Amino acid sequence: MTTIEQEHPDRSARIAGIVLIAASLLSILLMAHHPTAGTHDRAALAADIAGSAALSRFVHGGLIALIAAEMFAFVVFTAHVGAGRTAARAGLVAYSIGSGAMIGAALISGFVVSDLAAHYAGAPDAATFADLGRLAMAGNQALAKLGTMAMSAGIVLWAIAFLHERRGHWLAIVGLLAGVLPAAALAFGFIRLDVTGMLLVVVAWTVWNLAAGIHLVREKA
């Protein structure tokens, strides 16, 4: 029995391309609405974060769903345009590791910290929330850094897979830039993975995602 993928490869590529384009643009929209704490006062911090907990859960839950949608698209992308290449397969592995790390970072930021804030809002032991919040955000940052590096590595590896294709040179160039620049900026301390820094990373990746999505939409079996 043949699979849907075998029967309609160009159709599945177009669907994946549309999903990738839409998910990438929605990611920027959600990141633009990412809540930030409006105070650094330890006594008021929990209440401030708790006040925006619903928005934070919505934003981070949406981002997790979009990461999953992008992973689906990139599985199809790898199958259609480079499944037989070592670099393409390695790219999928690296991007998958990064996606899992980013999901973990989003869970901490959007749900763990929000739940802690809701618990400690109005409580007299503000110092306890501050300490637990620092621990949670340390985990968030460790996962976000791993996610940034691994997803960027995946994009670079996919770009390398296209270097030997005449029709894919433009995609290779876009991928190399979109993968190397965020990783280098993070490694050399030009950006921090706060809301602004993460938005810049997402914008760089979106350039690649749009290029890859357009390639999939135009892909012919």
PyMOL commands that set and color helices and strands:
alter all, ss='L'
color gray80, all
select helices_A, chain A and resi 4-7+9-32+42-51+53-81+86-120+126-162+166-187+195-218
alter helices_A, ss='H'
color red, helices_A
deselect
rebuild
show_as cartoon
